[in-house]
């Protein structure tokens, strides 16, 4: 009897102490599409027109140099990028935990305003669906992301024109670290009535080193170093400053369109639940108490005997 009670107590403590690893499914963001991704090396002039539906999906990877689970996610995204399925963007959050040179207030604001505050890893595909964590719901993360990529954006057969002229290529009076970006979006946005269009330039560092990252990556790829808001017009031109690279000379400028859906204020649903006052894990606590009482009774019987 005593051995049974002891085993019961040990089993219950293990149930409460062991961590759980649950695959979290992809969910809708309710934030609207993020699309585009036409880009150029900041040192090279470019002028390109692309059909939006033929551009790779925009994959926003919210990660960190201290995040061990993020490595698995980044490798899966790198494989999809090599296949031409996605354009990957690494947003480093909470850099102060590893004292990394990546991340910024603009990046944290972007994460919070579009998707809420999450711990990395978090991957958003085309701005409309996101998956938290590194545990696949299917047989692999790659297949999970493929299903997210396949979801339609309902933008029709529109086109985007992107132009970039660095200071060295223009006959203009601009500082060396500046350039001229132009854009022209011709897309059917009727599927998103009352939504707001925002145009961004994302500055991306192709590869950058950080040997002190505790996740052991060492080299980090497709790192977004700056987010520059260009306004809300579907067509425009702007002068922008290019920040200094963390290392090397591989900065790129990317044209990104963001659609923000109008906020829906939902009335809270009141649910009458007789058990609403119960504490989480209450059944386990009761079972533990029962085991402890049984153990006490065994000790009393032994002492009387």
C-alpha positions, 0 to 999 in steps of 0.5 A, a space after each residue: 500500500 505504501 509503495 502504491 501511494 508513493 508511486 502515485 505522488 511521484 507520478 502526479 509531481 511529474 505530470 505537473 513538472 514536465 513541459 509540454 510541446 504542443 504544435 500550434 496551428 496557423 491562424 488568421 491575423 485579421 491584419 490584411 495582406 503584406 505583399 510586394 518584395 521587389 528589391 535592389 542592391 542599394 548601390 545599383 539602379 533598378 526599374 522593374 514591373 512585376 505581376 503581383 501574383 507571380 512575386 514570391 510570398 512575403 515571409 516575416 520571421 520574428 526571431 532572435 539571436 538568443 532563440 534556440 527554437 528559431 534556428 529550426 524555423 529559419 532553416 525551413 524558411 531558407 529552404 523555401 526561399 531557395 525554391 523561390 517560394 518566399 521572400 524571407 525577412 528576419 525581424 529580430 526582437 528583444 535584442 537586449 537579451 543577447 546585446 545583438 546589433 539587430 532590432 529596433 523600436 520600429 521593428 517592435 512597433 511593426 510586430 505589435 501593431 500587425 500581429 500583437 506581442 509574441 515570443 519568437 519564433 513567429 512566422 507570418 506569411 503574406 501578412 494574413 496568416 501566422 504560425 507561432 512556435 517551431 513544432 510542426 502541425 503536419 509532418 514538417 514545418 516546410 509543409 505547414 508553411 506551404 499550406 500558408 503560402 497557398 492561401 489566396 490574397 485576392 488581389 487580382 492580376 495587378 502589377 507593381 512598378 518599383 524604381 530605385 536610383 542611388 545617389 551615384 546614379 542620379 544627376 541630383 544634389 543628394 548626400 552619398 547615403 541617399 537615393 530615390 525610390 519610386 512605386 506604382 501599384 495597380 491592383 484590385 483592392 476591392 476585396 478589402 473595402 475601407 482598408 488602409 494602404 501603406 507603402 514601406 521601404 524595408 532595408 535588408 542586410 543579406 548576411 551579417 555576423 554575430 558570433 555572440 548569439 547564444 543560438 549558435 547561428 553565427 551568421 544571420 540572413 535577410 535581416 531587416 535593419 530599418 523600416 521606412 514608411 513612404 505614405 499611403 498613396 498607390 503611386 509616389 516618389 521619395 528620397 530616403 536615407 540608407 543606414 550603415 550596414 552592420 558589416 560588409 556591403 550587402 544592403 538591399 532596399 525592398 518595396 513592401 505594400 501593407 493593407 491594414 483592415 479596419 478594426 472590428 470592435 467585438 462586444 464581450 460574450 458573457 458565458 455563465 459557467 458554474 465552474 468558472 471559479 475553479 483553478 487551473 489544474 484543480 483536478 490534479 491538486 485534488 488527486 495530490 491531496 487524496 494521495 497525501 491523505 492516503 499516505 497519512 492514513 498508512 503511516 497511522 496504521 503502521 504506528 498503531 500496529 
